[in-house]
Amino acid sequence: MKIELKKFGVTLTSRQLGKEASAAFKPSLTQIGKEEIVEIIFDGVNTFSPSWADEFLTPLQKEYGNRLFLEPSTNPSVLATIQLLEDIGQIKYQITQ
């Protein structure tokens, strides 16, 4: 399953908005097969804050682990946020090649 974050807006900030996006998207996750990978796509996102990302990505990482992949991004906001989440959560997100 591919999740295009731009569907939630181009400015993804605040913990509350991340929590709301996660809750709104959660029913779609029931369609994911046991072997299916989940890909996060950042194209079209201008701002990606650590608080929004923590509410949206961290639960996905906990649920899908090594089946969660992030599409590569050159956006400094995305890169800094992913690095911060990895440092704080002591995890390493997988980047698709």
C-alpha positions in Angstrom: 0.0 0.0 0.0 1.3 3.4 -0.9 0.4 6.3 1.4 0.8 9.7 -0.2 1.2 12.2 2.6 0.2 15.2 0.4 -3.4 13.9 0.7 -3.2 15.3 4.3 -1.9 18.7 3.1 1.3 20.2 2.1 2.1 21.6 5.5 2.0 18.7 8.0 2.5 20.3 11.4 1.3 19.8 15.0 0.8 16.7 17.1 -3.0 17.2 17.0 -3.2 17.3 13.2 -0.9 14.2 13.0 -3.1 12.3 15.4 -6.2 13.3 13.4 -4.7 12.2 10.1 -3.6 8.9 11.7 -7.1 8.3 13.1 -8.7 9.2 9.7 -6.5 6.9 7.8 -6.5 3.9 10.2 -9.6 2.2 8.6 -7.7 2.0 5.3 -5.0 0.0 7.0 -7.4 -3.0 7.4 -6.9 -3.6 3.7 -3.2 -4.4 4.0 -2.3 -8.0 3.6 0.0 -9.8 6.0 2.9 -9.8 3.6 2.2 -6.4 1.9 4.6 -3.5 2.4 3.6 0.0 3.3 5.3 2.8 1.5 5.2 6.4 2.6 5.5 9.0 -0.2 6.6 12.6 0.6 6.2 14.1 -2.9 4.2 17.4 -2.7 4.8 17.9 1.1 6.5 21.2 1.9 6.7 21.1 5.7 6.9 17.9 7.8 7.2 18.5 11.5 8.5 16.0 14.0 5.3 16.2 16.1 3.0 15.4 13.1 5.4 12.6 12.0 5.6 11.1 15.4 1.8 10.8 15.6 1.5 9.3 12.1 4.7 7.4 11.3 5.6 6.0 14.8 2.4 3.9 15.0 2.9 2.6 11.5 6.5 1.7 12.4 5.3 -0.2 15.5 2.6 -2.0 13.6 4.4 -2.9 10.4 8.1 -2.8 11.4 10.3 -4.1 8.5 7.3 -3.8 6.1 7.3 0.0 6.4 9.3 1.8 3.8 9.9 5.5 3.2 10.3 6.8 -0.4 13.5 8.8 -0.8 13.1 12.6 -0.4 15.4 15.6 -0.9 13.1 17.9 1.2 15.2 19.2 4.1 12.1 19.3 6.4 11.4 15.6 5.7 15.1 14.6 6.1 15.5 16.4 9.4 12.3 15.0 10.8 13.1 11.4 9.9 16.6 11.8 11.4 15.1 13.2 14.6 12.5 10.4 14.9 15.2 7.8 14.4 17.5 9.4 17.0 14.7 9.8 19.6 13.0 6.4 18.9 16.2 4.5 18.5 14.9 3.0 15.2 16.0 3.1 11.6 13.4 3.7 8.9 13.9 1.8 5.7 14.3 3.8 2.5 13.1 2.3 -0.8 15.8 2.1 -3.5 
